Structures are given as C-alpha cells and as structure tokens.
Amino acid sequence: MPIPDFVLRLREKVGNDLLPMTGATGVIRDADGRILLGFRSDSQDWALPSGIIEPFEEPAVALAREVEEETGIVARIDALVAISATPEVNYPNGDRAAYIDFTFTGTALSGEPYPADGENVEVGWFALDDLPPLRESSVFRLEKALSYDGTTWFAEHPTARPLAKPPTAQPATGRGSAYSAEGD
C-alpha cells in the first residue's frame, strides 16, 4: 500500500509531525445487499474500503477509485452519509495523522472482489447478519450508513445553539467600507 506522493513530499518537510488529511470510506453493497469488506494487511482486521483523497480530487471520485484499486469492484457512489473526524493515528514508522472522513454509500456495478493492490489480504461480500469483527471506525461508519435517512450526519459543536437574534449587516459608512459598493 504505497503512500501517496503528495504525502511523501509533505513528510519531507514536516517529518513525523501531525498531518491533517482527508479520507473517504465506502459502505458498498452488492445486488443481494451484502457489504464489501477487506482484511487489511497492515492492521490485520476487517474494514470498509477507504483511502486518502488526493489534492483537488472530489471525495466521491476518490472513493470510487479506492474501491476499485483495493478490491477490483467498480462501484457507483450513491450518497454522502457522514462526515467525521478521527482521533490521532500513530503509524509504526512514527508518522502521525488526523483524518476528516467522508463516508458514502455505494452500489457495486461490476467486478469480482479480490485483494487488488496489497492493502488487503482478503476481500469479500458479507451479509449484515454474518459480519466478521470490524475495526472500530468501520463499525461507526457502517452504523451511520445503515441509519441514513437522507440527512448527512456530522458532529455538532457541544455548545452549538441557535442565535437568539440573527445578526444584521450595518450600512456602508463611506469609501472603503467592507459593505461599500464603491470600494477603494
């Protein structure tokens, strides 16, 4: 599982320091409703297909790419079901990262699952009532996908509350004002 080139270039500058990253995860189902999973070669656990989003790459496009690269399955990405932040990840080489993850649902269109790129040692379809033990992040994301009601889940700020009175814009007071139509 190669590290993306842009991450390698960043690591040359920041070393092992904490690096914020974006990732995409897929809850991909086949025509029978089974879930696509891979047994990861690095962590030795079952997980949903996922990967790092490249610079300027759309999250859904990144996920479709990752699913095909990792599993050989061509998938249609259907819905964004959750956006979440991970706790800090510490890799064996000392690298540190934190991810914002975009979790999508998707539908398999073609292909037979196989460990296509070395990130997984086994790949397959699993019925919901016959899932192997999953890594914690996959359990969370699967739960969000299964409870998806058309509204994307995200964590609210613990002190978030509606404003008592919406703010009002102040009228322009002269040249160069932020609200001036004339500007400088």
C-alpha positions as CSV (number, residue, x, y, z in Angstrom):
1,M,0.0,0.0,0.0
2,P,2.0,2.9,-1.3
3,I,1.9,6.2,0.5
4,P,0.6,8.9,-2.0
5,D,3.4,11.1,-3.5
6,F,1.9,14.3,-2.1
7,V,2.1,12.8,1.4
8,L,5.7,11.7,0.9
9,R,6.6,15.3,-0.2
10,L,4.8,16.7,2.9
11,R,6.6,14.3,5.2
12,E,9.9,15.5,3.8
13,K,9.0,18.9,5.2
14,V,7.2,18.1,8.4
15,G,8.8,14.8,9.4
16,N,6.6,12.7,11.7
17,D,4.5,15.7,12.9
18,L,0.8,15.6,13.0
19,L,-0.6,15.9,9.5
20,P,-4.3,16.7,8.8
21,M,-5.6,14.5,6.0
22,T,-8.9,13.8,4.2
23,G,-10.2,10.4,3.5
24,A,-13.2,8.6,2.0
25,T,-14.8,5.4,3.2
26,G,-17.5,3.3,1.4
27,V,-20.3,1.2,2.5
28,I,-20.6,-0.6,-0.8
29,R,-23.4,-3.1,-1.3
30,D,-24.0,-5.8,-4.0
31,A,-27.3,-6.7,-5.5
32,D,-28.0,-9.0,-2.5
33,G,-27.4,-6.2,0.0
34,R,-24.1,-7.6,1.2
35,I,-21.3,-5.3,2.4
36,L,-17.9,-5.2,0.8
37,L,-15.1,-5.7,3.3
38,G,-11.3,-6.2,3.2
39,F,-9.0,-7.8,5.7
40,R,-6.2,-5.2,6.0
41,S,-2.6,-6.3,5.6
42,D,-1.3,-3.5,7.9
43,S,-3.7,-3.8,10.8
44,Q,-4.9,-7.3,10.4
45,D,-8.5,-6.5,10.8
46,W,-11.7,-6.3,8.7
47,A,-12.6,-2.8,7.4
48,L,-14.7,-1.0,4.9
49,P,-12.8,0.2,1.8
50,S,-11.2,3.6,2.3
51,G,-8.4,5.8,1.3
52,I,-6.7,9.2,1.2
53,I,-8.2,11.9,-1.0
54,E,-5.6,13.3,-3.4
55,P,-5.3,17.1,-3.7
56,F,-8.1,18.6,-5.9
57,E,-9.8,15.2,-6.1
58,E,-13.6,15.1,-5.4
59,P,-14.3,12.9,-2.4
60,A,-16.8,10.6,-4.2
61,V,-14.4,10.2,-7.1
62,A,-11.6,9.3,-4.7
63,L,-13.8,6.7,-3.1
64,A,-14.7,5.1,-6.4
65,R,-11.0,5.0,-7.3
66,E,-10.0,3.5,-3.9
67,V,-12.7,0.8,-4.1
68,E,-11.6,-0.3,-7.5
69,E,-7.9,-0.1,-6.6
70,E,-8.3,-2.1,-3.4
71,T,-11.0,-4.6,-4.3
72,G,-11.4,-4.8,-8.0
73,I,-15.1,-3.7,-7.7
74,V,-16.4,-0.9,-9.9
75,A,-18.9,1.0,-7.8
76,R,-21.4,3.8,-8.2
77,I,-21.2,6.2,-5.2
78,D,-24.8,7.0,-4.1
79,A,-24.9,9.2,-1.1
80,L,-22.7,11.1,1.5
81,V,-23.9,9.7,4.8
82,A,-21.4,11.1,7.3
83,I,-18.5,13.5,7.8
84,S,-16.4,12.7,10.8
85,A,-13.0,13.4,12.4
86,T,-10.8,10.6,13.6
87,P,-8.7,10.6,16.7
88,E,-4.9,10.9,16.1
89,V,-3.5,7.9,14.2
90,N,0.1,6.9,15.0
91,Y,1.8,4.7,12.4
92,P,4.6,2.2,13.1
93,N,7.1,4.5,11.3
94,G,6.3,7.3,13.7
95,D,4.1,9.3,11.4
96,R,1.1,11.0,13.0
97,A,-2.1,11.9,11.2
98,A,-5.7,13.0,11.9
99,Y,-8.4,12.5,9.3
100,I,-11.6,14.1,8.2
101,D,-13.5,11.2,6.7
102,F,-16.3,11.4,4.1
103,T,-18.4,8.3,4.4
104,F,-20.5,7.3,1.4
105,T,-22.9,4.5,0.5
106,G,-22.4,2.9,-2.9
107,T,-23.6,0.1,-5.2
108,A,-21.4,-2.5,-6.9
109,L,-21.7,-2.3,-10.7
110,S,-19.2,-4.9,-11.8
111,G,-16.2,-7.0,-10.9
112,E,-15.4,-9.8,-8.6
113,P,-13.7,-8.9,-5.3
114,Y,-10.1,-9.7,-4.9
115,P,-7.1,-8.1,-3.0
116,A,-6.1,-5.9,-5.9
117,D,-3.3,-3.6,-4.5
118,G,-1.9,-5.3,-1.5
119,E,-3.7,-3.2,1.1
120,N,-5.9,-6.2,1.8
121,V,-5.0,-9.9,2.1
122,E,-8.7,-10.9,1.6
123,V,-11.7,-9.2,0.2
124,G,-15.3,-10.3,0.1
125,W,-19.0,-9.7,0.5
126,F,-20.7,-10.2,3.8
127,A,-24.3,-10.3,4.9
128,L,-25.2,-7.9,7.6
129,D,-26.1,-10.8,9.9
130,D,-22.8,-12.5,9.3
131,L,-20.2,-9.7,9.6
132,P,-16.7,-10.5,10.9
133,P,-15.4,-8.4,13.8
134,L,-14.7,-4.9,12.3
135,R,-12.3,-2.2,13.3
136,E,-14.0,0.4,15.4
137,S,-14.0,3.1,12.7
138,S,-15.7,0.8,10.3
139,V,-18.4,-0.1,12.9
140,F,-19.1,3.6,13.4
141,R,-19.3,4.3,9.7
142,L,-21.4,1.3,8.9
143,E,-23.9,2.3,11.6
144,K,-24.1,5.8,10.1
145,A,-24.8,4.3,6.6
146,L,-27.4,1.9,7.9
147,S,-29.3,4.7,9.7
148,Y,-29.0,7.1,6.8
149,D,-32.3,8.9,6.3
150,G,-31.3,11.3,3.6
151,T,-29.5,13.7,6.0
152,T,-25.8,13.6,6.2
153,W,-24.5,13.0,9.8
154,F,-21.9,15.3,11.4
155,A,-21.0,16.0,15.0
156,E,-22.4,19.2,16.3
157,H,-20.3,21.5,18.4
158,P,-21.2,20.8,22.1
159,T,-22.2,24.4,22.7
160,A,-24.0,24.9,19.3
161,R,-27.3,26.6,19.7
162,P,-29.4,28.8,17.5
163,L,-28.8,32.6,17.8
164,A,-31.4,34.4,19.8
165,K,-31.5,37.1,17.1
166,P,-29.8,36.9,13.7
167,P,-27.0,39.4,13.1
168,T,-27.8,42.3,10.9
169,A,-25.5,43.9,8.4
170,Q,-24.5,47.5,9.1
171,P,-25.0,50.0,6.3
172,A,-21.9,51.3,4.4
173,T,-20.5,54.4,6.0
174,G,-18.1,55.6,3.4
175,R,-15.5,54.8,0.9
176,G,-13.5,51.7,1.6
177,S,-16.1,50.2,3.9
178,A,-16.5,46.4,3.8
179,Y,-20.1,46.9,2.7
180,S,-19.4,49.7,0.3
181,A,-20.3,49.2,-3.4
182,E,-17.6,51.7,-4.4
183,G,-14.6,50.1,-2.8
184,D,-11.2,51.8,-2.9
